[in-house]
Amino acid sequence: MIRRNIELLGVRDRAVLFPVRVEDFLKRPVQTPYDFIFLGPPYKPGIGKEILEGVMPFASSGSLVICQHNAKQALEEKTGKLICFRKEFYGKTALSFYSSE
């Protein structure tokens, strides 16, 4: 679905998709910051502060980080330079939207 959306938006030349677990991605060295980061399933239960802290070096100033998680799980409102500015709920799923200072 994400690949198709990238194609439909015509941003294939500017988008990079990493279909790996976020825990594995965060082990990579930071080569360049990203403007948009989406953390979607699958992931270990309990995605939280440590994952958001790990994403911070990959986020450019003013970037958008969206974290999909279980609706019952409350994520931090502020973690380092990431500030939650919006939350959306869809049944058992939630999306938390963060901006990077």
C-alpha positions in Angstrom: 0.0 0.0 0.0 2.8 2.5 0.9 4.6 1.8 -2.4 1.5 2.4 -4.3 0.8 5.6 -2.5 4.4 6.8 -3.3 3.7 6.0 -7.0 0.3 7.8 -7.0 1.8 10.9 -5.4 4.6 11.0 -7.9 7.3 11.2 -5.3 9.2 8.0 -6.0 12.4 9.9 -6.7 12.2 11.6 -3.3 10.9 8.8 -1.1 12.8 6.0 0.6 11.0 3.0 2.0 12.7 0.8 4.6 10.5 -2.3 5.1 12.3 -3.4 8.3 11.5 -3.5 12.0 12.1 -0.1 13.6 14.3 -1.7 16.2 16.6 -2.9 13.4 16.5 0.4 11.5 17.6 2.3 14.5 20.8 0.3 14.6 21.9 1.9 11.4 24.2 4.9 11.4 22.4 8.2 10.7 23.5 9.3 7.2 20.9 11.9 6.6 17.9 13.2 8.5 14.4 12.6 7.1 11.5 15.0 6.7 8.8 12.3 7.2 9.0 9.2 9.3 6.2 6.7 9.7 6.4 4.0 12.3 3.9 1.3 11.4 3.4 -2.4 12.2 4.7 -4.9 12.7 6.4 -3.9 15.9 6.9 -5.3 19.3 4.1 -4.6 21.8 4.9 -1.6 23.9 6.4 0.7 21.3 7.2 3.8 23.3 9.6 6.4 24.6 12.7 4.4 23.7 11.7 4.0 20.1 10.7 7.7 19.8 14.1 8.7 21.4 15.8 6.4 18.9 14.1 8.0 16.0 15.2 11.6 17.0 18.6 11.5 15.3 16.9 10.5 12.0 14.4 13.4 12.2 15.3 16.7 10.6 14.2 20.0 12.1 10.5 20.4 11.4 10.0 16.8 10.3 6.8 14.9 10.8 6.9 11.6 12.7 3.8 9.5 12.8 3.6 6.5 15.1 0.9 3.8 14.7 0.2 2.0 18.0 -2.4 0.3 20.1 -5.1 2.7 21.1 -4.9 1.6 24.7 -1.3 2.6 24.9 -0.5 6.2 25.8 2.6 7.6 24.2 4.7 10.5 25.6 3.4 14.0 24.7 7.0 15.2 24.4 10.2 13.1 24.0 13.3 15.1 23.4 12.8 17.3 20.4 9.6 15.4 19.4 6.3 17.1 20.4 2.9 15.3 19.9 0.5 17.7 18.3 -2.3 15.3 17.2 -3.8 11.9 18.0 -6.3 10.0 15.9 -8.1 6.8 17.0 -9.5 4.1 14.6 -10.9 1.3 16.7 -8.0 -0.6 18.3 -5.4 1.5 16.4 -4.1 5.0 17.1 -1.9 7.4 15.2 0.2 9.8 17.2 1.6 12.8 15.2 4.9 14.4 16.3 6.7 17.4 15.0 10.5 17.8 15.5 11.8 21.1 17.0 
